[in-house]
Amino acid sequence: MLSDGQTIILLGSIAAALQLVGYLAYVRNSEIEPNPLTWLMFAYGTILLTILEWDSDATRAELMLPCVCSGMALYVAGHCWVRARRADPTVWWPRAWWPDDWRDRSAFQVDLLLTALYLVAAMLLYSDRIGEGTKDVLVGLFLIAANLTTFSAFFPLIRNVVENPDLERTGPWATWACAYTLLGVTTFAVQGGAWNELMLYPLLNAVLHGTVAFLSRKSRRDMYLQALVLR
């Protein structure tokens, strides 16, 4: 019979495994058109979140899924960049990663600002200009802010899927939503309650990934394609 600690590790492992399964299904589906700006923000944003959670003393069970997500999001963002380079070898920065829509640009700028703030705080810490207590407060604040910018990272993707649901597929997003829900259960068990900054990550991501799964459902894609044919 498993102990409480072993059960929590098992839950975290299953959540991380589901996350990986979702990514494998995503990258192997040639019908999916990943939004490059969103995946760029996912790539560095999830890495930042993983570091912040580690700084906030998240346990191994809580960190396994973010680690998988960080590596795979970086892979998808790299795939988008390679594909953009093949389409236009004359530029190193893909045009789609600096979009025309001001809302997408604003979302990107917010994410970049948050990253810069954390790096400045880290440099101040290593230069001994702020103490550990102040650093812990900053890490907590940045962890909350970084989680809230998940909305800005998702904005370009959700806007695109609202307009064209055929860009995505429900399966991977539904799998990820389940993985984050399970991570939420794991975090609840570790922290002993829901009122904790570490709960923001699984909660927000379960809702947002579930939203993309719902918006890209087959019935909605069929209606969109049928409307295109009738035009």
Secondary structure, 3 states (H helix, E strand, C coil): CCCHHHHHHHHHHHHHHHHHHHHHHHHCCCCCCCCHHHHHHHHHHHHHHHHHHHHCCCCHHHHHHHHHHHHHHHHHHHHHHHHHHHHCCCCCCCHHHCCCCHHHHHHHHHHHHHHHHHHHHHHHHHCCCCCHHHHHHHHHHHHHHHHHCHHHHHHHHHHHHHHCHHHCCHHHHHHHHHHHHHHHHHHHHHHCCCCCHHHHHHHHHHHHHHHHHHHCCHHHHHHHHHHHHHC
